Amino acid sequence: MESLLRTITRQDPSPEDYSDIEFWSNPERSGWLTKQGEYIRTWRRRWFILKQGKLLWFKDSVVTRASVPRGVIAVGKCLTVKGAEDILNKPFAFELSTNQDTMYFIADSDKEKEEWINSIGRSIVQHSRSVTDSEVVDYDSTRR
């Protein structure tokens, strides 16, 4: 949640938010999205990378080891990702929500919107802290 707070307050993300991720190579998903600012509600086009449970964004699509993200969200702390065309009255819009905040994005097409929603949704499930490995029950072993 701290990284989302830094995003809201327009502070650069802390290096701890992304230092363990080689975001410059082999992302799970990457591409342009338009993101709404938190205080100044303008829409800005940013290059997004989804990797290892983090959604990072940059001003430019040329991302190298030396690049510094403009923002980082730990998607495991997010609750939902879903379409938001009706809310924003804009085509290809979707939202990413935590229990405290909602961020809005616009993709370039319906197909890209659905691909982002699916990719982020899978990442939320994979990186969610609501169920830890120790809490998972092997039901096959309990039936023997």
Salt bridges, closest charged atoms under 4 A:
GLU2 OE2 - ARG6 NH1 2.71
ASP17 OD2 - ARG6 NH2 2.42
GLU85 OE2 - LYS113 NZ 2.71
ASP108 OD1 - ARG45 NH1 2.94
ASP110 OD1 - LYS113 NZ 3.62
GLU114 OE2 - LYS113 NZ 3.32
GLU115 OE1 - ARG29 NH2 3.02
GLU115 OE2 - LYS111 NZ 3.24
